[in-house]
Amino acid sequence: MSTDNAQPAGKIRPRLVRRSPRDLTPLPVNARYMRKEEWDRLVENVKADGCLTSVPLIYGAGEYPEGHELILSGNHRTAAAVEAELDEIDCMLIDDPQEKDELLARQLSHNAINGQDDPATLRELYDQIEDVDWRAYSGLDDDQLNLLAEVSPEGLSEANLDFATVSLIFLPNELEAARTAFADARMGQNESWLAARADYDQTLDTLASTHAAHKVGNVATALHAILGIVENHLTDLQAGYQSPDGEPLHTGHVGLETVLGARTLPAPAAVTLNKAIAAAEGRGEIETGQGWRLLERLAGEYLSGPDRTADEPASSA
């Protein structure tokens, strides 16, 4: 039971000592585990070094005899030292009396607070190792290497920024629609997104407004409604590539649905377009696979036709 005078994690005065790895007392319960291939790699590295290059943390304080102290952190390293037939290893000894909570907290903190690797930097460092044996020594396994092979350093420049991750979860029947909408939203962009806090707040506000308007409490359902609104306003995306005076803002490709306002067209119309495009390709008027050039040409001819200017809309029937 805690008291008013209790203080978490009091200051300690650890010191470096040498101990026989065979005589130290392992933890009775250790949350840290190691796969066999990781264990084998650790033992091989200790054998190659002839010592431990990172020291275990042990605890004595009269509760454990000298030379038989409790291993708070480094149980696997100590066992690997035994496997590698080392007679002595360096250890960091805590000899200040500790409460049970303090010991457990120190044990867990050593296992939990490890930081994370920036994949792009990790790949860069790994690629600088030329000798295959030292690459094996690094301990990176096949799974990690396959991950590194897919890393694009240019796309991970935000890895060293302080940002939060927001997860969006969709119901199975809504997932495909969400994928399609997000794919359209990022068309022409790279696949690494970094949103500002203001965007996050705006997203929450939009979700709240949608919840209220549709009287729904499920986030996925609200997002489904938002995606429906986007579908009904696809031509609003023209603002991303067309200026108010009708000039292109960039030369990248855009979705045809932002021009037509729909993702589909009637089959007879599609057949007519297919025939026209095939004929234009066969005559060498457009390159194969660039059917859009025929549409551009036809639109240009329409706009420059008799009694019509580029800024004059066609009258509605």
Summary of the structure (lengths in Angstrom):
residues: 317
radius of gyration: 32.4
end to end distance: 83.9
largest distance: 103.1
contacts: 691
relative contact order: 0.07
helix: 48%
strand: 7%
